[in-house]
Amino acid sequence: MADDQRLWGYPEVAAHLGISVGATRSRKSRGSLPSPDDDSVPDRPRWKPSTFQNWRPVGRGFRSDLHSSPPPRQETTSTD
């Protein structure tokens, strides 16, 4: 690779996402992960950590509502 950034394999990606390595492999096979930055070794894809910096998972089981901006505040009025 052109830069010196360390690449992540399945274990590092799994730790970053807070899921098991098996779940990470499953998401990769379903296309639910970003494309690997290095796939020169068969069955050993590698990603740059920066690939996951702004990436958010989508799809079944992901609660996107937990990662969005907070809902707007509702003003309360008192009636006396």
Buried (B, 14 or more C-beta within 10 A) or exposed (E): EEEEEEBBBBEBBBEEBEBEBEBBBEBBEEEBBBEBBEEEEEEEBBBBBEBBEEEEBEEEEEEEEEEEEEEEEEEEEEEE
